[in-house]
Amino acid sequence: MVKISVIVPVYNAESELSFCLDSIISQSFSNIEILCINYGSTDDSLKILEQYAIFDPRIKIVNQEHKGIACAKNKGIELAQGEFITFVDTTDRISPLMYERLYHNAKNRKSDVVYCNLIWYNTISHKYFAYNNGFSDFLEQRYKNTGFCENEVEPAIFFEIPCPCWNKIYLCEFIKSKNIKFIEDHVMEDIPFFAQVFLKAQRISFDKNKYYIYRTNKKPSLIQYSEKDYDDIFFMLNATKNIFLENNKWNKYKTLWLLYEAKTLLVQLKDMDDSLKEEYYNKIKRHFEEKDFNEYDVEFLKKITLYSYIEELLKLDYEGFKPILEKLDETQ
């Protein structure tokens, strides 16, 4: 039986695809299948995949229409034959030891999910950096050798672990039996996917080593953000809230979720094209105007800098808020 199915969504990735595939086929753990879901590429991506597949039979190419990255990921899950599944973006790289280490971690701890640390590589400055997210002292001291489940940890743990799907491996039976899928036709599909995984997993374990190299400031080959995509962020945040509600976990997470929404929306506002900012700001403002803040732990929120941003946002127009936005620290 194949031990790990590596799902690689491919869309117009000719400039980076070979580097990505090289890092996958060079894994010390060889018992893998590589499911390359080519969703409507118009460049030479398919040609590159076919050339690699000639020399490595583990590579399987699936062609489908351009229906978005979430649809490609779901197709990979559907076709996966491995005991575990994982994902790699075509612009990124992975350490040769990643799958060997995470697989044995999962087997030893009987985990549904294992996540690892990652390195961020800035393609403009050519510098590496790391946030070391997802490895609090609490987890290190108590759960390093055993793993944990959602019921055992404080809600802050959910927000400390990076939500993207690619620095993790997942037990295939767990994903399929729980019917965990990516929401299609919208961007930021990893947020609700991670919420489902985190809430439903019986055991989550981790490896603090940095095995995944995520490349930032790259030319986006997977998603070209548009005005619609920024609107999708509101949709995905609401979809994730509904996941907490459906699993009877909203009361546990709602106060920190409010801060997470603020951080997500304001970071997007800070980074987006200037021509879209004022309209998007007004949408964020309406989003928070509709909330009943009595639902949350306001005494706790008042101690958090990020909450003061929400308070100012509700008072100010975009021009008045701009100096505050410039002070936003994405690590808050």
C-alpha positions as CSV (number, residue, x, y, z in Angstrom):
1,M,0.0,0.0,0.0
2,V,1.2,3.5,-0.8
3,K,2.0,5.3,2.5
4,I,1.6,8.9,1.4
5,S,-0.4,10.5,-1.4
6,V,1.2,13.9,-2.3
7,I,-1.4,16.2,-3.9
8,V,0.1,18.9,-6.1
9,P,-2.4,21.4,-7.6
10,V,-0.9,22.7,-10.8
11,Y,-1.9,25.8,-12.7
12,N,0.4,27.8,-15.0
13,A,3.4,26.9,-12.9
14,E,6.1,26.3,-15.6
15,S,8.7,28.5,-14.0
16,E,8.7,26.8,-10.6
17,L,7.2,23.3,-11.2
18,S,10.5,21.5,-11.8
19,F,12.0,22.7,-8.5
20,C,8.9,21.7,-6.6
21,L,8.8,18.2,-8.2
22,D,12.5,17.7,-7.6
23,S,12.0,18.3,-3.8
24,I,9.2,15.7,-3.8
25,I,10.8,12.9,-5.7
26,S,14.0,13.4,-3.7
27,Q,12.2,12.4,-0.4
28,S,14.1,9.8,1.7
29,F,10.6,8.2,2.1
30,S,10.0,6.7,-1.3
31,N,6.7,4.9,-0.8
32,I,4.6,7.8,-2.1
33,E,2.3,8.6,-5.0
34,I,2.4,12.1,-6.5
35,L,-1.0,13.2,-7.7
36,C,-0.5,16.2,-10.0
37,I,-3.9,17.8,-10.6
38,N,-3.4,20.1,-13.6
39,Y,-6.4,22.3,-13.6
40,G,-6.5,24.1,-17.0
41,S,-2.9,25.3,-17.3
42,T,-2.2,27.2,-20.6
43,D,1.6,27.2,-20.3
44,D,4.0,24.3,-20.5
45,S,3.1,22.9,-17.1
46,L,1.5,19.8,-18.6
47,K,4.5,19.2,-20.8
48,I,6.8,19.4,-17.7
49,L,4.6,16.9,-15.8
50,E,4.6,14.5,-18.7
51,Q,8.4,14.6,-18.9
52,Y,8.8,13.9,-15.2
53,A,6.2,11.1,-15.3
54,I,8.3,9.3,-17.9
55,F,11.1,8.9,-15.5
56,D,9.2,8.5,-12.2
57,P,6.1,6.2,-12.3
58,R,5.0,7.6,-8.9
59,I,3.8,10.7,-10.7
60,K,0.2,10.5,-11.8
61,I,-1.3,13.3,-13.9
62,V,-4.9,14.3,-13.7
63,N,-6.2,17.0,-16.1
64,Q,-9.4,18.9,-15.4
65,E,-11.0,22.2,-16.2
66,H,-10.0,25.4,-14.5
67,K,-12.4,25.3,-11.6
68,G,-10.0,26.6,-8.9
69,I,-7.5,25.2,-6.5
70,A,-10.0,24.0,-4.0
71,C,-11.6,21.8,-6.7
72,A,-8.1,20.4,-7.6
73,K,-7.4,19.6,-4.0
74,N,-10.7,17.8,-3.6
75,K,-10.0,15.8,-6.7
76,G,-6.7,14.8,-5.2
77,I,-8.4,13.7,-2.0
78,E,-10.9,11.7,-4.0
79,L,-8.2,9.8,-5.9
80,A,-5.7,9.3,-3.1
81,Q,-4.7,5.7,-2.4
82,G,-2.2,6.5,0.3
83,E,-2.5,5.7,4.0
84,F,-1.9,9.5,4.5
85,I,-2.4,12.5,2.3
86,T,-0.5,15.8,2.1
87,F,-0.4,18.9,-0.2
88,V,2.4,20.9,-1.8
89,D,2.1,24.2,-3.6
90,T,4.0,24.3,-6.9
91,T,5.9,27.4,-5.8
92,D,7.3,25.8,-2.6
93,R,9.9,23.3,-1.6
94,I,10.1,20.5,1.0
95,S,13.0,19.0,3.0
96,P,14.1,15.5,1.9
97,L,13.2,14.2,5.4
98,M,9.7,15.7,5.7
99,Y,7.6,12.7,4.9
100,E,9.7,10.1,6.5
101,R,9.7,12.1,9.8
102,L,6.0,13.0,9.8
103,Y,4.9,9.5,8.8
104,H,6.8,7.8,11.7
105,N,5.5,10.5,14.0
106,A,1.9,9.8,13.0
107,K,2.4,6.0,13.4
108,N,4.1,6.2,16.7
109,R,1.5,8.5,18.2
110,K,-1.5,7.1,16.3
111,S,-2.3,10.6,15.0
112,D,-4.9,11.7,12.5
113,V,-2.8,14.8,11.7
114,V,0.9,15.7,12.1
115,Y,2.1,19.2,11.4
116,C,5.7,20.6,11.2
117,N,7.4,23.9,11.3
118,L,8.2,25.9,8.2
119,I,10.7,28.4,6.8
120,W,9.5,31.5,4.9
121,Y,11.7,32.5,2.0
122,N,11.4,36.0,0.6
123,T,12.0,35.8,-3.2
124,I,12.7,39.5,-3.4
125,S,15.2,39.9,-0.5
126,H,16.4,36.3,-0.8
127,K,16.3,35.9,2.9
128,Y,14.9,33.1,5.1
129,F,12.9,33.7,8.2
130,A,10.6,31.7,10.6
131,Y,7.8,32.6,13.0
132,N,8.0,29.3,14.9
133,N,4.2,29.2,15.0
134,G,2.3,26.3,16.5
135,F,4.8,25.2,19.1
136,S,3.9,26.9,22.4
137,D,5.8,25.9,25.5
138,F,2.6,24.4,26.8
139,L,2.4,22.0,23.8
140,E,6.1,21.2,23.9
141,Q,6.1,20.3,27.6
142,R,2.9,18.4,27.7
143,Y,2.2,16.9,24.3
144,K,5.5,16.5,22.5
145,N,5.6,12.8,22.8
146,T,1.9,12.0,22.8
147,G,0.0,14.6,20.7
148,F,-3.3,16.2,21.7
149,C,-6.9,16.6,20.7
150,E,-9.1,19.7,20.6
151,N,-10.8,18.9,23.9
152,E,-7.5,18.9,25.8
153,V,-6.2,22.3,24.9
154,E,-7.1,26.0,25.3
155,P,-8.7,27.8,22.3
156,A,-5.6,29.8,21.7
157,I,-3.9,26.7,20.3
158,F,-6.1,26.7,17.2
159,F,-5.0,30.2,16.3
160,E,-1.3,29.4,17.0
161,I,-1.1,26.6,14.4
162,P,-0.7,27.9,10.8
163,C,-3.9,26.9,9.0
164,P,-2.5,26.2,5.4
165,C,-2.9,22.6,4.4
166,W,0.7,22.0,3.2
167,N,2.8,21.7,6.4
168,K,0.8,18.7,7.5
169,I,0.0,15.1,6.7
170,Y,-3.5,13.7,7.3
171,L,-4.7,10.1,7.8
172,C,-6.6,9.5,4.6
173,E,-9.3,7.4,6.3
174,F,-9.9,10.3,8.8
175,I,-10.3,12.9,6.0
176,K,-12.6,10.7,3.9
177,S,-14.7,9.2,6.8
178,K,-15.3,12.7,8.2
179,N,-16.1,14.0,4.7
180,I,-13.6,16.9,5.2
181,K,-13.3,18.8,1.9
182,F,-12.2,22.2,0.7
183,I,-15.0,24.7,0.0
184,E,-14.9,25.3,-3.8
185,D,-15.2,28.5,-5.8
186,H,-13.8,30.7,-3.1
187,V,-10.2,31.7,-2.1
188,M,-8.7,31.1,1.4
189,E,-10.1,27.6,1.3
190,D,-7.5,26.4,3.9
191,I,-9.2,28.2,6.8
192,P,-12.4,26.2,7.0
193,F,-10.6,23.0,6.0
194,F,-8.2,23.4,9.0
195,A,-11.1,24.1,11.3
196,Q,-12.8,20.9,10.4
197,V,-9.5,18.9,10.8
198,F,-8.7,20.5,14.2
199,L,-12.1,20.0,15.7
200,K,-12.6,16.4,14.5
201,A,-9.2,14.8,14.8
202,Q,-8.8,12.3,17.7
203,R,-5.0,13.0,17.9
204,I,-2.9,15.8,16.5
205,S,0.9,15.6,16.9
206,F,3.8,17.8,15.7
207,D,7.4,18.0,14.8
208,K,9.2,21.3,15.5
209,N,11.7,20.9,12.7
210,K,11.4,23.2,9.7
211,Y,10.6,20.9,6.8
212,Y,8.5,23.1,4.5
213,I,9.8,26.1,2.6
214,Y,7.1,28.6,1.8
215,R,8.1,31.2,-0.7
216,T,6.6,34.7,-0.2
217,N,6.4,37.7,-2.5
218,K,6.2,35.2,-5.3
219,K,4.3,35.8,-8.5
220,P,1.1,34.0,-7.7
221,S,0.6,30.9,-9.9
222,L,-2.2,29.4,-8.0
223,I,-4.5,32.4,-7.3
224,Q,-4.8,35.8,-8.9
225,Y,-6.6,38.0,-6.3
226,S,-9.4,40.1,-7.6
227,E,-12.1,42.2,-6.0
228,K,-14.4,39.1,-5.9
229,D,-11.6,37.2,-4.1
230,Y,-11.4,39.8,-1.4
231,D,-15.2,39.5,-0.9
232,D,-14.7,35.8,-0.6
233,I,-12.7,36.3,2.6
234,F,-15.9,37.4,4.3
235,F,-17.6,34.3,3.0
236,M,-14.8,32.0,4.3
237,L,-14.7,33.6,7.7
238,N,-18.5,33.1,8.0
239,A,-18.2,29.5,6.8
240,T,-15.6,28.8,9.4
241,K,-17.8,30.3,12.1
242,N,-20.5,28.0,11.0
243,I,-18.2,25.0,11.5
244,F,-17.6,26.0,15.1
245,L,-21.4,26.3,15.6
246,E,-22.1,22.9,14.0
247,N,-19.6,21.3,16.3
248,N,-20.9,23.1,19.4
249,K,-17.6,24.9,19.9
250,W,-18.6,28.5,19.2
251,N,-18.7,29.6,22.8
252,K,-15.2,28.3,23.3
253,Y,-13.7,30.1,20.4
254,K,-15.8,33.2,19.6
255,T,-13.8,35.9,21.5
256,L,-10.5,34.9,19.9
257,W,-12.2,34.4,16.6
258,L,-13.3,38.0,16.7
259,L,-9.6,39.0,16.9
260,Y,-8.7,36.5,14.2
261,E,-11.3,38.1,11.9
262,A,-9.9,41.5,12.5
263,K,-6.3,40.4,11.9
264,T,-7.2,38.6,8.7
265,L,-9.3,41.4,7.2
266,L,-6.9,44.2,8.2
267,V,-3.8,42.4,6.9
268,Q,-5.6,41.9,3.6
269,L,-6.6,45.6,3.6
270,K,-3.0,46.6,4.2
271,D,-1.6,44.4,1.4
272,M,-4.2,44.9,-1.3
273,D,-4.0,47.3,-4.3
274,D,-4.6,50.9,-3.3
275,S,-7.5,51.2,-5.8
276,L,-9.6,48.7,-3.8
277,K,-8.7,49.8,-0.2
278,E,-11.4,52.3,0.6
279,E,-14.3,50.2,-0.6
280,Y,-12.9,47.1,1.2
281,Y,-12.4,49.2,4.3
282,N,-16.1,50.2,4.3
283,K,-17.0,46.5,3.9
284,I,-14.9,45.6,7.0
285,K,-16.5,48.4,8.9
286,R,-20.0,47.2,8.1
287,H,-18.9,43.7,9.0
288,F,-18.0,44.8,12.6
289,E,-21.0,47.2,12.9
290,E,-23.3,44.2,12.6
291,K,-21.8,42.4,15.6
292,D,-23.1,42.4,19.1
293,F,-20.0,42.9,21.2
294,N,-21.8,41.8,24.3
295,E,-21.6,38.3,22.9
296,Y,-17.8,38.3,23.5
297,D,-15.5,38.6,26.5
298,V,-15.1,42.4,26.3
299,E,-13.0,42.7,29.4
300,F,-10.5,40.4,27.8
301,L,-10.7,42.1,24.5
302,K,-9.9,45.5,26.0
303,K,-6.5,44.2,27.0
304,I,-5.6,43.3,23.4
305,T,-4.1,45.9,21.0
306,L,-5.9,44.5,18.0
307,Y,-9.3,45.1,19.6
308,S,-8.4,48.8,19.8
309,Y,-8.1,48.7,16.0
310,I,-11.7,47.5,15.8
311,E,-12.8,50.3,18.1
312,E,-11.1,52.9,16.0
313,L,-12.3,51.4,12.7
314,L,-15.9,51.8,13.9
315,K,-15.3,55.5,14.6
316,L,-13.2,56.6,11.6
317,D,-13.5,56.8,7.8
318,Y,-10.8,55.2,5.7
319,E,-8.6,58.4,5.5
320,G,-8.7,58.7,9.3
321,F,-7.8,55.0,9.8
322,K,-4.9,54.9,7.4
323,P,-2.2,56.0,9.9
324,I,-3.5,53.3,12.3
325,L,-3.3,50.6,9.6
326,E,0.3,51.5,8.9
327,K,1.1,50.5,12.5
328,L,-0.5,47.0,12.1
329,D,1.9,44.3,13.0
330,E,1.0,41.1,11.3
331,T,2.4,39.0,14.2
332,Q,-0.1,40.5,16.7
